[in-house]
Amino acid sequence: MRAKTVMRAGLAALLAVGTWASAGGGPASATVQEPAPSSNGEVSAGLLTALQRDLGLTERQARQRLAAERAAIGIETQARRAARSAYAGSWFDADTARLTVAVTEPRRAGAVRATGADVRIVEHSARRLDSAKRKIDALPAPGGVSSWHVDPEANRIVVNVVAADRMDNDVASFLDRARETGPVQVREVAEAPRAFAAGTVGGDPYYTGNVRCSIGFSVHGGFVTAGHCGQQGAAVRGWDGSHIGTFQGSSFPGNDYAWVSVGSGWWTVPVVLGWGTVPDRLVRGSAEAPVGASICRSGSTTHWHCGSVLAKNETVNYSQGAVHQMTKTSVCAEPGDSGGSFISGDQAQGVTSGGWGNCSGGGQTWYQPVNEILARYGLRLHTA
């Protein structure tokens, strides 16, 4: 029984059954975990297989892309610093394997290029676009408006509208008011987003009442997950029905994050389950992957799937209310995957919130960035 517990709870749920006293202290101050040297760039065969399946790459292309993305993460930090107030965003181009940084001042281009990034001169700074987006965030959005975000490549605020509702009067009114805040581009999407919690079914999840969700990442003293999965004070049960702990904080809508303290013989480990598709992944930090980078998701319903980062700082208009500062991906998900891990290489990225579509026909999924959750609750990511 103990061996089964360690295999399923320790790896699948990021928690293992044992003596709580060995877990150490509780929550500590928030920190952003920088990348640590890991395996000298070695990549598991399972991860390469997943990237080939979900992104249509050859094994060689997958290896080259992962190496280029690792380099881009380091370059982006230096380039942002070099651009100063002229910084207007960045994105990774999978075709060229290069990071592009947009700047509003040509005189900053040389310093940015010196970091190894390509440069594009644009009209609007990131500060200007973020300010306009915050004004749009304050507007009441009708159901036909799916989401909106700052698109650094377009140098615009992109507002996504459900195609069937494009001519709706409330949608048109919202778009008129949005255009008053700054440069706006309208795009159509097939479906409105929805949260990915589910009713109780079998698997290796956690449960709150009759809701099933997935664990995100271990922190010292517990784990982080999606806010729509449970309210503060709610009790949490593990895959085996035993008590794990309690929601200590939860926010939804507005945000979609929460953290659960663990006890009752459970402790935390820095692992994301690969579900047999890839080896279980050690978590070594939380350095943020750029737009365009590959990213993978682990969840209790559809297990392990990969895709690309499509947009950051997107406001998603769920039926329950808008959620801000989300990251959009091309990764599929389904009900029950909510709260699960988004990871790039060995760097934690965020917890699954919701999306549209499924893993049979494809779709898009949003996650709440993990560093925001750590900062909000004063937590420290459990890393290997």
Buried (B, 14 or more C-beta within 10 A) or exposed (E): EEEEBBEBBBBBBBBBBBEBEEBEEEBBEBBEBEBEEBEEEEBBEBBBBBBBEBBEBEEEBBBEBBEBBBBBBBBBEBBBEBBEEBBBBBBBBBEEBBBBBBBBBEEBBEBBBEBBBBBBBBEBBBEBBBEBBEBBBEBEBBBBBBBBBBBBBBBBBBBBBBBEBEEBEBBBEBBEBBBEBBBBBBBEBEBBBBBBBBEBEEBBBBBBBEBBBBBBBBBBBBBBBBBBBBBEEBBBBBBBEEBBBBBBBBBBBEBBBBBBBBBEBBBBBBBBBBBEBBEBBBBBBBBBBBBBBBBBBBBBBBBBBBBBBBBBBBBBBBEEEBBBBBBBBBBBBBBBBBBBBBBBBBBBBBBBBBBBBBBEEEBBBBBBBBBBBBBBBBBBBBBE
